[in-house]
Amino acid sequence: MRKYILLASIFVLISFFVVPAVFAEKQYIYDNADIFTENERTDLEQRAAEYSEENEIDILILTKDESDSADIDDYIDDFYDEQGPGYDKEHGDTVMMGLDFSGGPGDNDVAIGGFYKGEEYVDSDRAQQLADDLVPDLANGDFYDASLLYFEKVEQYMGVNPMINPDSIFLQTWFHLLAAVIIGGAIVGSMIFNMGGRVTTNASTYLDADNSRVKSKSDRYLRKSVTKTKIQKNSGGGRGGGGRMTGGGHSRSSGRAKF
């Protein structure tokens, strides 16, 4: 009898800890347009989970097939209202890439949306830049490669203060290498230049201060008029796609491009 009680207790403990973990596993790739192979979808799901865990944000891919007439931005909004924060909901801080294939080649849409922490780090300017960066791969039909680039860019943005342009040359690896080479070259050049000995003479070495004086001095005005130039103010705005509000009241960033 004790044996059965022990086995039952073990089963209950396993069910308590293991079963919830299985059912709590999140989904990150919602390929309704069926653009990925089974292997690609499995790989992207795993990568999305890893990127999401590392950056403490859900990084999703959502595709819409030709049969759905909804606009891709509305499609993203409705999806988040159903899956976002609240009772029995999956995703909170989120960045989402939506792909719409209802327009045909050259008229399909890629839309990027960031919610909560995702909106902070992938604001509308960054979302627009990301959408533009994905167009070449998407236009060539390289959807898997575009997805990998999407993951990498979101991770890059999450590591850069929202107030800083993540595409600034000052943050690029090649710029750091170039600066190191220039600084190193300047140091080596200075060392070589000083190897021939130091020059100890200066402007006062051969000057006889007691018998030298300024003979005369005068001031002359070259111009007596002042020219004023009006500075034009830039009235243009930023590039971003502009923010949105979902039907459920969730604010999000927005970027969009054609492919």
Secondary structure, 3 states (H helix, E strand, C coil): CHHHHHHHHHHHHHHHHHHHHHHCCCCCEEECCCCCCHHHHHHHHHHHHHHHHHHCCEEEEEEECCCCCCCHHHHHHHHHHHHCCCCCCCCCCEEEEEEECCCCCCCCEEEEEEECHHHHHCCHHHHHHHHHHHHHHHHCCCHHHHHHHHHHHHHHHHCCCCCCCCCCHHHCHHHHHHHHHHHHHHHHHHHHHHHHCCCCCCCCCCCCCCCCCCCCCCCCCCCCCCCCCCCCCCCCCCCCCCCEECCCCCEEEEEEEEC
